[in-house]
Amino acid sequence: MRKILELEKDIASAEQNPDSCAGSFSEAHLTLSIGNNSNHGYADLEAVEKVIATEKTDTGNGCTKEEKPTSNEYVLIYNGERYNPKY
């Protein structure tokens, strides 16, 4: 069996504890589905990445939370050896 797809995503945050009342953290979800088109006999792959960056601040009267959601969509096509993003 040979590797045809490698997924790598780094999400760094200053604060990894979502229960804390100060700092930031990120939560990411990746959905991968089979596309309708194909290249070299392999179906294209469609990836949807949803990331929610959360910033928490202690206001003295409690904790405030600001969420910033982002979404990215990618199409990965097979080039005969491996899947690569379509540009």
Sequence and secondary structure as in RCSB ss.txt:
>XXXX:A:sequence
MRKILELEKDIASAEQNPDSCAGSFSEAHLTLSIGNNSNHGYADLEAVEKVIATEKTDTGNGCTKEEKPTSNEYV
LIYNGERYNPKY
>XXXX:A:secstr
             S   TTSSSEEEEEEEEEEEEEEEEETTEEEEEEEEEEEEEEEEE SSSEEEEEEEEEEEEE
EEE SSSEEE  
